[in-house]
Amino acid sequence: MFVLDTLTGVLRGARLNNQTGTFTQHWVHNVAADFQVTFKNPEFDISVGTAQLTAAGSQPARGVIYIGEKTTGVVAAYGFRVPRGNGNVAPLELIRLSNFRFRPQV
């Protein structure tokens, strides 16, 4: 489950442990900084999709989070790794994978 706080530009996520029924893993990332948002009221959209990413030394998730910002005209894709085991660990950072511009820069 991921939630984008449109007031602060912070993207937070949590994984529900299927054995305990509690959130045991968390992710956090300031997407406003990635989009270099320096103005009031940015207009973010969030979407998710599946992906089969590979990475050495970690277990990437099978999904990607897409964040679009309407004013800048940019969409960015974020990935994240899933730690092995079911215990609590410190919040992990989301990884910006790539971006594209859907609107010409003005």
Secondary structure, 3 states (H helix, E strand, C coil): CEEEECCCCEEEEEEECCCCCCEEEEEEEEHHHHCCCCCCCCCEEEEEEECCCCCCCCCECCEEEEEEECCCCEEEEEECECCCCCCCCCCEECEEEEEEECCCCC
